[in-house]
């Protein structure tokens, strides 16, 4: 199974964007890795801007290149705005919803929970992180896994959950109630550049 490994903070600095959506990666050093202090950045071409935005979104959702492109192709065949459909499909992945519900601190940790069989969808074990979850589906932690320290710590650290999911922290159960609105997602990313990149 393909996985994205490697230093998240170094990638965040290279892309000038917080992959973990916390901003912590960029607080210590604002410049790219490998530089000895801040230097003048080279102005990117249109292609460079599009490529960087694709890499930002791909790394944020922890999706490999093939999965990312296949998701884009499916989104482009749906009615509506392709860029929005694309983000909504990425948000509907099981690993992302486990992260959004606060069962894990990062998407990478959420992916591990799913891979190891700790998550149930509508009462059935699903161990495929990329599984597209339908609206109204109930996602919960398996009974034997409810006392896991990592899950309890993640729930305690989660102050707010997005409005498109509802969560019962005591039961460690949540529901995917509706598609997110664009305003509820990361405002720093520009999905239009990804659409332009693939439509070149």
C-alpha positions in Angstrom: 0.0 0.0 0.0 1.4 3.4 -0.9 2.2 5.8 1.9 3.5 9.3 2.2 6.5 9.3 4.5 9.1 11.9 5.2 9.5 15.1 7.2 6.3 17.1 7.2 7.8 20.3 8.6 10.5 20.4 5.9 7.9 20.0 3.1 5.8 22.7 4.7 8.7 25.1 4.7 9.6 24.3 1.1 6.0 25.0 0.0 5.5 28.0 2.3 2.3 26.4 3.6 1.2 24.7 6.8 0.4 21.1 5.8 -0.9 20.3 9.3 -3.1 23.5 9.2 -1.7 24.6 12.6 1.0 27.1 11.4 3.5 25.6 13.9 5.8 24.4 11.1 6.4 28.0 9.8 6.8 29.8 13.2 10.4 28.9 13.8 11.8 29.5 10.3 9.9 31.4 7.6 12.4 30.5 4.8 12.8 27.3 2.8 14.9 24.4 4.0 18.5 24.4 2.8 18.8 28.2 3.0 21.1 29.9 5.4 18.6 32.5 6.5 16.0 34.3 4.5 17.0 35.1 1.0 15.2 36.7 -2.0 12.7 34.2 -3.5 12.6 33.7 -7.2 9.3 34.7 -8.8 7.4 31.7 -9.9 5.9 31.3 -13.4 2.2 30.4 -13.8 3.2 26.8 -14.2 5.3 27.0 -11.0 2.4 28.5 -9.1 0.0 25.8 -10.3 2.5 23.0 -9.4 3.1 24.4 -6.0 -0.6 24.7 -5.2 -1.1 21.1 -6.4 1.7 20.0 -4.1 0.3 22.0 -1.2 -3.2 20.4 -1.4 -1.8 16.9 -2.1 0.5 17.0 0.9 -2.2 18.5 3.1 -4.6 15.6 2.5 -1.7 13.1 2.4 -2.6 11.7 -1.0 -0.2 10.2 -3.5 0.0 11.5 -7.0 -2.0 8.8 -8.7 -4.9 9.0 -6.1 -4.9 12.8 -6.4 -5.2 12.8 -10.2 -7.8 10.0 -10.2 -9.9 12.0 -7.6 -9.6 15.1 -9.8 -10.8 13.1 -12.9 -13.9 11.9 -11.0 -14.6 15.4 -9.7 -14.4 16.9 -13.2 -17.2 14.5 -14.4 -19.6 15.7 -11.7 -22.0 18.6 -12.1 -21.0 21.9 -10.5 -17.7 23.6 -9.9 -14.9 21.2 -10.5 -12.6 22.8 -7.9 -15.2 22.6 -5.2 -16.2 19.0 -6.2 -12.6 18.1 -5.9 -12.1 19.5 -2.4 -15.4 17.9 -1.3 -14.3 14.5 -2.5 -11.0 14.9 -0.6 -12.9 15.9 2.5 -15.1 12.8 2.1 -12.2 10.4 2.4 -12.4 8.2 5.5 -9.0 9.2 6.9 -9.9 12.9 6.5 -13.3 12.5 8.3 -11.6 10.6 11.2 -9.2 13.5 11.5 -12.1 16.1 11.2 -14.0 14.3 14.0 -11.0 14.6 16.3 -10.2 11.0 16.7 -6.6 11.7 15.5 -4.4 14.8 15.7 -3.2 14.6 12.1 -4.4 13.1 8.9 -1.3 10.8 9.0 -2.4 9.5 12.4 -6.0 9.1 11.2 -4.8 7.1 8.2 -2.9 4.8 10.6 -6.1 4.3 12.8 -8.0 3.3 9.7 -5.3 1.0 8.4 -5.0 -0.9 11.7 -8.8 -1.6 11.7 -9.8 0.7 14.7 -12.6 2.4 12.7 -16.1 1.3 11.9 -18.4 2.8 9.3 -22.1 2.1 9.8 -21.1 -0.8 12.1 -18.6 -2.5 9.7 -14.8 -2.3 9.8 -13.3 -0.3 7.0 -9.5 -0.3 6.7 -9.2 1.6 3.4 -8.2 5.3 4.2 -9.3 6.5 0.7 -12.8 5.1 1.0 -15.4 7.7 -0.1 -17.9 8.1 2.7 -21.5 8.8 1.9 -23.6 11.5 3.7 -25.3 10.2 6.8 -22.7 7.6 7.5 -21.8 6.9 11.1 -18.1 6.7 11.9 -17.0 5.3 15.2 -14.1 3.8 17.1 -14.2 0.1 17.5 -15.3 -1.0 21.0 -11.9 -2.6 21.8 -10.0 0.5 20.7 -12.0 3.1 22.7 -9.5 3.2 25.5 -6.5 4.0 23.3 -4.4 6.8 24.7 -3.8 8.4 21.3 -7.5 8.7 20.5 -8.4 10.0 24.0 -5.6 12.6 23.8 -6.7 13.7 20.4 -10.3 14.2 21.5 -9.2 16.2 24.5 -7.0 18.4 22.3 -9.9 19.0 19.8 -11.8 22.2 20.8 -14.0 22.6 17.7 -15.2 20.3 15.0 -16.4 21.4 11.6 -20.2 21.9 11.2 -20.4 19.3 8.5 -19.8 16.5 11.1 -21.4 15.8 14.5 -19.4 14.0 17.2 -20.2 12.3 20.4 -16.9 12.4 22.3 -18.0 10.1 25.1 -19.3 7.4 22.6 -16.4 8.1 20.2 -18.9 8.2 17.4 -19.6 10.8 14.7 -21.8 11.4 11.7 -21.0 12.9 8.3 -24.1 15.1 8.1 -23.5 17.2 4.9 -21.0 18.3 2.3 -18.8 21.1 3.6 -19.1 24.6 2.3 -16.1 26.1 0.6 -15.9 28.8 3.3 -15.5 26.0 6.0 -12.3 24.7 4.3 -8.8 26.1 4.3 -8.9 29.6 2.8 -5.1 29.6 2.0 -5.5 27.1 -0.8 -6.6 28.0 -4.3 -8.1 24.9 -6.0 -8.6 26.8 -9.2 -4.8 26.6 -9.8 -5.0 22.8 -9.6 -7.9 22.8 -12.2 -5.7 25.0 -14.5 -2.7 22.7 -13.9 -4.6 19.6 -15.1 -6.4 21.4 -17.9 -3.2 22.7 -19.5 
